[in-house]
């Protein structure tokens, strides 16, 4: 292999090592839940060793920047907490709505929660993704038949700069791969190398190509994540049953404010006291009788015997005086 070729490989290897260090320090985005969406760590941009390739890379970066200037990527998400009459029915309706809009369900969960009265009520949560242009329509439809909307939060993140940077890195890495492919062909067809030397040269270049391809896949994965996340907005919905927020009703009277809180506190106290009495009578008292009953009987017998013995002594001592 010629000195120029060896020098080019060494320079590319050093640049790839620097790219790997930068990629390892970059934070990874959250996993995108749509099937086929793969999230990888980003790789850093890499300069090419030759002057002609550097000029080509710079022109590629400029083209990528111009392409994304007018088309910004913004990830819009929303969080809702709503009160509904039937959480399960509402969850099914939200799932169907997402599919009808061209979206999909990320996750759903239904469970039981305890009310202040001690009874249970259903409560659930569902996360969906819908096309970004239908976010407002989806939120309006979710809130349409809700008894109450307790919370509504929207967040947006502009990832245009990150996407542009990834695109420039991809351009540089693809050019590096082409350069390495050319070096590979030169190593294979070098007539001045013996079989052993040629094999070592090919393996060295091949390892560099594998490293570059791995970083290219990482870059494409992150770009796909940004593209899909900006195209599909995430909506997290918490569903609360209506009966969990209903005030206590006593004979048609619905106490409010301090009176309601006082009555609820009294009910909780009475519940706790009754529970304590039940536990004491059915568990604690029998345990005390079983464990300490025999001991108490033995002690009582000893005390009775001692008293009887003392009484006999007193009686004997009193008899001579009477004579």
C-alpha positions in Angstrom: 0.0 0.0 0.0 1.4 3.5 -0.9 2.4 6.0 1.7 -0.4 8.3 0.6 -2.9 5.6 1.2 -1.6 4.8 4.6 -1.6 8.5 5.6 -5.2 8.9 4.4 -6.3 5.9 6.5 -4.5 7.2 9.6 -6.1 10.7 9.2 -9.6 9.1 8.7 -9.1 6.9 11.8 -8.1 9.8 13.9 -11.1 11.9 12.8 -13.5 8.9 13.4 -12.2 8.5 16.9 -12.9 12.2 17.6 -16.4 11.7 16.1 -17.0 8.7 18.4 -16.0 10.8 21.5 -18.4 13.6 20.6 -21.2 11.1 19.8 -20.8 9.4 23.1 -21.2 12.7 25.0 -24.3 13.7 23.1 -27.6 12.9 24.9 -29.8 10.2 23.3 -33.5 11.2 22.5 -36.4 9.2 24.1 -37.5 6.1 22.2 -40.2 6.8 19.6 -43.0 4.4 20.0 -44.2 4.0 16.4 -43.3 0.6 14.8 -40.2 0.9 12.7 -38.9 4.0 14.5 -35.4 3.5 15.8 -33.6 5.9 18.0 -29.8 6.0 18.0 -27.1 8.3 19.4 -25.9 11.1 17.1 -22.5 11.2 15.6 -20.3 14.3 15.2 -19.4 15.9 11.9 -16.1 14.7 10.3 -13.8 16.6 7.9 -12.3 14.7 5.0 -8.6 14.5 4.5 -8.3 15.8 0.9 -9.0 19.4 -0.2 -11.5 18.4 -2.9 -13.6 16.3 -0.6 -13.6 19.1 2.0 -15.0 21.5 -0.5 -17.7 19.0 -1.5 -18.6 18.5 2.2 -18.9 22.2 2.8 -21.2 22.6 -0.2 -23.3 19.7 1.2 -23.6 21.4 4.6 -24.7 24.6 3.0 -27.4 22.8 0.9 -28.7 21.1 4.0 -28.9 24.3 5.9 -30.8 26.1 3.1 -33.2 23.1 2.8 -34.3 23.3 6.4 -34.4 27.0 6.9 -37.9 27.4 5.5 -39.2 24.1 6.9 -38.8 24.0 10.7 -39.2 20.9 12.7 -41.2 21.4 15.9 -42.2 18.6 18.3 -45.6 19.4 19.8 -46.9 17.4 22.8 -49.9 17.8 25.1 -50.9 16.5 28.6 -54.6 16.4 29.7 -56.3 15.4 32.9 -60.1 15.1 32.5 -63.0 13.9 34.6 -65.4 11.6 32.7 -68.4 9.4 33.6 -66.9 6.2 32.4 -63.0 6.1 32.0 -63.1 2.7 30.2 -65.6 3.9 27.6 -63.7 7.2 27.1 -60.4 5.3 26.7 -61.8 3.2 23.9 -63.2 6.3 22.2 -59.8 8.0 22.4 -58.1 4.9 20.9 -60.6 4.8 18.0 -60.2 8.6 17.4 -56.4 8.2 17.2 -56.7 5.5 14.6 -59.3 7.3 12.6 -57.0 10.4 12.4 -54.2 8.3 11.1 -52.4 8.0 14.4 -51.9 5.2 16.9 -51.9 4.2 20.5 -48.6 4.3 22.4 -49.8 2.9 25.7 -52.9 2.5 27.8 -53.5 1.5 31.4 -56.7 1.0 33.5 -56.7 0.5 37.3 -58.8 1.0 40.4 -58.3 3.9 42.8 -59.7 4.3 46.4 -62.1 7.2 47.1 -62.5 9.0 50.4 -65.5 6.9 51.3 -63.3 3.8 51.0 -64.9 2.5 47.8 -63.0 1.9 44.6 -63.5 3.7 41.3 -61.9 3.1 37.8 -59.1 5.4 36.7 -56.9 5.2 33.6 -54.3 6.8 31.4 -53.7 6.6 27.7 -51.0 8.0 25.4 -51.6 8.4 21.7 -49.9 10.0 18.7 -51.8 11.9 16.0 -50.6 13.8 13.0 -49.3 17.2 14.1 -51.8 19.1 12.0 -54.6 17.4 13.8 -53.4 18.1 17.3 -56.0 20.8 18.0 -58.8 18.7 16.6 -57.8 15.7 18.7 -57.6 17.8 21.9 -61.0 19.4 21.2 -62.6 16.0 20.6 -61.1 14.6 23.8 -62.5 17.4 25.9 -65.9 17.4 24.1 -67.8 15.2 26.5 -65.6 15.6 29.6 -67.3 16.5 32.8 -64.4 18.6 33.8 -60.9 19.5 32.5 -58.6 19.6 35.5 -55.4 20.2 33.5 -54.2 21.0 30.0 -50.6 21.5 29.1 -48.9 21.9 25.7 -45.2 21.9 25.0 -43.2 22.5 21.9 -39.6 21.9 21.0 -37.9 23.3 18.0 -35.3 20.6 16.7 -34.5 22.3 13.4 -30.9 23.1 14.5 -30.3 19.6 15.7 -31.7 18.1 12.5 -29.6 20.4 10.3 -26.5 19.4 12.3 -27.3 15.7 11.8 -27.9 16.2 8.1 -24.4 17.7 7.7 -22.8 14.9 9.7 -24.5 12.4 7.5 -23.2 14.1 4.4 -19.6 14.1 5.7 -19.8 10.4 6.8 -21.2 9.3 3.4 -18.3 11.0 1.7 -15.9 9.4 4.1 -17.4 6.0 3.2 -16.9 6.6 -0.5 -13.3 7.6 0.1 -12.7 4.5 2.1 -14.3 2.3 -0.6 -11.8 3.7 -3.1 -8.9 3.0 -0.8 -10.3 -0.6 -0.4 -10.2 -1.1 -4.1 -6.7 0.2 -4.3 -5.6 -2.1 -1.5 -7.2 -5.1 -3.3 -5.6 -4.3 -6.6 -2.1 -3.3 -5.4 0.4 -5.5 -7.4 3.3 -4.6 -5.1 1.8 -6.3 -2.0 2.0 -10.0 -1.2 -1.0 -12.0 0.0 -0.4 -11.4 3.7 0.2 -7.7 3.4 -2.7 -7.2 1.1 -5.1 -9.0 3.5 -3.9 -6.9 6.4 -4.4 -3.7 4.3 -7.9 -4.7 3.3 -8.9 -5.6 6.8 -7.6 -2.2 8.1 -9.7 -0.3 5.6 -12.7 -2.6 6.2 -12.7 -1.9 9.9 -12.8 1.8 9.1 -15.7 1.3 6.7 -17.6 -0.6 9.4 -17.1 2.2 11.9 -18.3 4.8 9.4 -21.4 2.8 8.4 -22.3 2.3 12.1 -22.2 6.1 12.6 -24.3 6.6 9.4 -27.0 4.3 10.8 -27.0 6.2 14.1 -27.4 9.5 12.3 -30.2 8.2 10.2 -32.0 6.8 13.2 -31.9 10.2 15.0 -33.1 12.0 11.9 -36.0 9.5 11.6 -36.9 10.2 15.2 -37.0 13.9 14.7 -39.0 13.6 11.5 -41.6 11.3 13.0 -41.8 13.1 16.3 -42.5 16.4 14.5 -45.0 14.7 12.2 -46.9 12.9 15.0 -47.7 14.8 18.3 -47.9 12.9 21.6 -51.0 13.3 23.7 -51.0 11.9 27.3 -54.5 11.7 28.8 -55.3 10.9 32.5 -58.9 9.8 33.0 -60.6 10.3 36.4 -64.0 8.8 37.2 -66.7 11.4 38.0 -67.7 9.7 41.3 -64.3 10.3 42.8 -64.8 14.1 42.9 -68.5 14.0 43.9 -69.2 15.6 47.4 -70.7 13.6 50.2 -74.5 13.5 50.1 -76.4 13.0 53.4 -80.2 12.8 53.1 -80.1 15.0 50.0 -77.8 17.5 51.6 -74.4 18.1 50.0 -72.0 19.8 52.4 -69.4 22.0 50.8 -66.2 23.6 51.9 -65.2 23.3 55.6 -68.3 21.4 56.5 -67.6 18.8 53.8 -64.0 18.4 55.0 -65.1 18.1 58.6 -67.7 15.4 57.8 -65.2 13.5 55.7 -62.6 13.7 58.5 -65.3 12.4 60.9 -66.2 9.5 58.6 -62.6 8.6 58.3 -62.1 8.7 62.1 -65.2 6.5 62.7 -64.0 4.1 60.1 -60.6 3.8 61.7 -62.1 3.5 65.2 -64.5 0.7 64.1 -61.7 -1.1 62.3 -59.6 -0.9 65.4 -62.4 -2.3 67.6 -63.0 -5.2 65.1 -59.3 -6.0 65.0 -59.0 -5.8 68.8 -62.1 -8.1 69.5 -61.4 -10.6 66.8 -57.6 -10.8 66.9 -55.9 -9.0 69.8 -58.2 -10.1 72.6 -58.2 -13.8 71.7 -54.4 -13.7 71.4 -54.1 -12.1 74.9 -56.5 -14.7 76.4 -54.6 -17.6 74.8 -51.1 -16.4 75.8 -51.7 -14.6 79.1 -54.8 -16.6 80.3 -52.9 -19.6 81.7 -50.3 -17.4 83.2 -53.0 -15.3 85.0 -54.6 -18.5 86.3 -51.3 -19.7 87.7 -50.6 -16.4 89.4 -54.1 -16.2 90.7 -53.7 -19.8 92.2 -50.4 -18.9 93.9 -51.9 -15.7 95.4 -54.9 -17.6 96.6 -52.8 -20.3 98.2 -50.6 -17.7 99.9 -53.6 -15.9 101.3 -55.1 -19.2 102.6 -51.8 -20.2 104.2 -51.6 -16.8 106.0 -55.2 -17.1 107.1 -54.5 -20.5 108.7 -51.5 -19.1 110.6 -53.5 -16.3 111.9 -56.2 -18.6 113.1 -53.7 -20.9 114.8 -52.1 -17.9 116.5 -55.4 -16.7 117.8 -56.6 -20.0 119.4 -54.2 -20.1 122.5 -55.1 -16.6 123.5 -58.8 -17.6 123.7 -57.9 -20.5 126.2 
